[in-house]
Amino acid sequence: MGADRWMACCPAHDDKSPSLSIRNTGDRVLVFCFAGCCPEDILTAVGLTWRDLFASDWQADNARGVALAGRHYSQKPLDPVELDRRVLRVARADIAAGKTLSTEDRARVELALERLGVDG
C-alpha cells in the first residue's frame, strides 16, 4: 500500500480478502478492520496487547481511547449503521478489484442492504 502502511486479512474473523488496515506512525501502530472487528479481538488473535502498539510504555499507559486509522476511539462499539456502510464499502472495493465475494460475504452484503433499507 505504501511506506509503513499495509492491508491484510483480519485474523479476528474468517477473512477472504484484506479488510485489516495497519499503519506504523513511528510512535504507535494503528489497526482498523473495515469488517467491524474490535481492536481487542484483532490483538488477541495475534497474541498482542495494547502496549505492543506503542513505542513507549508511557503512551500505552495513558491511552484512554485508542488512536485507530487516524481517529480517536473510545472503547464504544461501532454504530450498527456505520458497520453496515463499511461492509458495503469493502464489498464494493473487492468487486471493483475483480474479486468474487464468497457466499458468506454476499450474505453479509445482503443483510447490510436490508438493514439500511436499500434495494439490492
C-alpha positions as CSV (number, residue, x, y, z in Angstrom):
1,M,0.0,0.0,0.0
2,G,2.8,2.3,0.8
3,A,5.5,3.1,3.2
4,D,4.5,2.0,6.7
5,R,1.0,1.0,5.5
6,W,-0.4,-2.4,4.9
7,M,-3.7,-4.2,4.2
8,A,-4.1,-7.8,5.4
9,C,-6.7,-10.4,6.0
10,C,-8.1,-9.8,9.5
11,P,-7.1,-12.6,11.9
12,A,-10.2,-11.9,14.1
13,H,-12.7,-13.2,11.5
14,D,-12.8,-15.6,8.6
15,D,-11.5,-13.0,6.1
16,K,-11.3,-14.0,2.4
17,S,-9.9,-10.7,1.3
18,P,-7.9,-8.0,3.1
19,S,-10.0,-5.8,5.4
20,L,-7.4,-5.0,8.1
21,S,-5.6,-1.7,7.7
22,I,-2.3,-1.5,9.5
23,R,-0.1,1.7,9.8
24,N,3.1,2.4,11.6
25,T,3.2,6.1,12.6
26,G,6.6,5.8,14.3
27,D,5.2,6.2,17.8
28,R,2.4,3.7,17.5
29,V,0.8,1.2,15.3
30,L,-2.8,1.8,14.1
31,V,-5.1,-1.1,13.3
32,F,-8.6,-0.9,11.8
33,C,-10.8,-3.7,10.5
34,F,-13.3,-2.5,7.8
35,A,-15.4,-5.5,8.5
36,G,-16.0,-4.2,12.0
37,C,-13.9,-6.4,14.3
38,C,-13.0,-4.7,17.5
39,P,-9.3,-4.0,18.1
40,E,-9.1,-6.2,21.2
41,D,-10.2,-9.2,19.1
42,I,-7.6,-8.4,16.4
43,L,-4.8,-8.1,19.0
44,T,-5.9,-11.3,20.9
45,A,-5.9,-13.2,17.6
46,V,-2.2,-12.4,17.0
47,G,-1.1,-12.6,20.7
48,L,-0.5,-8.8,21.2
49,T,-1.7,-6.3,23.8
50,W,-2.3,-2.6,23.5
51,R,1.1,-2.0,25.0
52,D,2.7,-3.7,21.9
53,L,1.2,-1.0,19.7
54,F,3.0,1.9,21.3
55,A,6.7,3.0,21.1
56,S,6.8,3.8,24.9
57,D,5.2,2.4,28.0
58,W,4.0,5.9,28.9
59,Q,2.0,6.2,25.7
60,A,0.4,2.8,26.3
61,D,-0.4,3.5,30.0
62,N,-2.0,6.9,29.1
63,A,-4.1,5.8,26.2
64,R,-7.7,6.1,27.5
65,G,-9.0,5.7,24.0
66,V,-7.0,4.3,21.1
67,A,-5.9,6.1,18.0
68,L,-7.0,3.9,15.2
69,A,-6.7,4.8,11.5
70,G,-6.1,8.5,12.3
71,R,-9.2,8.8,14.6
72,H,-9.5,8.7,18.3
73,Y,-11.9,6.0,19.5
74,S,-13.1,5.1,23.0
75,Q,-14.0,1.5,23.7
76,K,-17.5,2.0,22.5
77,P,-18.9,-0.5,20.0
78,L,-19.2,0.7,16.3
79,D,-22.6,2.1,15.4
80,P,-24.5,-0.6,13.5
81,V,-25.4,1.7,10.6
82,E,-21.7,2.6,10.2
83,L,-20.7,-1.0,10.3
84,D,-23.2,-1.9,7.5
85,R,-21.9,1.0,5.5
86,R,-18.3,-0.2,5.9
87,V,-19.3,-3.7,4.9
88,L,-20.7,-2.3,1.7
89,R,-17.6,-0.2,1.0
90,V,-15.3,-3.2,1.4
91,A,-17.5,-5.3,-0.8
92,R,-17.7,-2.6,-3.4
93,A,-13.9,-2.2,-3.4
94,D,-13.4,-6.0,-3.7
95,I,-15.9,-6.2,-6.7
96,A,-14.2,-3.2,-8.3
97,A,-10.9,-5.0,-7.9
98,G,-12.3,-8.0,-9.8
99,K,-12.6,-10.2,-6.7
100,T,-15.5,-12.6,-6.3
101,L,-17.4,-12.4,-3.0
102,S,-17.7,-15.6,-1.0
103,T,-21.2,-16.9,-0.1
104,E,-20.7,-15.6,3.4
105,D,-19.6,-12.2,2.2
106,R,-22.6,-12.0,-0.2
107,A,-25.0,-12.9,2.7
108,R,-23.4,-10.1,4.8
109,V,-23.8,-7.6,2.0
110,E,-27.5,-8.6,1.6
111,L,-28.0,-8.2,5.3
112,A,-26.4,-4.8,5.3
113,L,-28.5,-3.7,2.3
114,E,-31.7,-4.9,4.1
115,R,-30.8,-3.2,7.4
116,L,-30.0,0.1,5.5
117,G,-33.3,-0.1,3.6
118,V,-31.5,-0.3,0.2
119,D,-32.9,-2.3,-2.7
120,G,-30.1,-4.7,-3.8
